[in-house]
Amino acid sequence: MSDEKQPELTPAEQQKQDEGRVKTQLVVTDATELGKKFLNLFAPGGVSTGGRTSFEGHDLNAIIDLVENSNPADLENAGEALWKARDAIRSAAKELGDHIDGVDWQGESGEGLP
């Protein structure tokens, strides 16, 4: 982190910065959810925990067995698929962001948007 004080932003600049941060967070959230759905394909009954995974209370040997019995090629393929999904989601988010201003919003949606 820099010791230099950041300049104070105008409300418009702050809004633009906040929108960028929100878009990034949405992409990460979407990628996480997609990853959960992908992993659910390989685990009967699903693995989704609705949040962070906690290994507290789990037997260490059971966790080691989980890793030792995994196929490295399958893990690598799953990782590559998740990276590709992340890139596709980012691309879709950028495309949506590029075109959202051109939409003619009407009704309640149009009144609620700036």
Secondary structure, DSSP 4 states (H G I P E B T S, - for coil): --SSPPPPPPHHHHHHHHHHHHHHHHHHHHHHHHHHHHHHTTSTT----SS----TTS-HHHHHHHHHTS-HHHHHHHHHHHHHHHHHHHHHHHHHHHHHTT----HHHHHH--
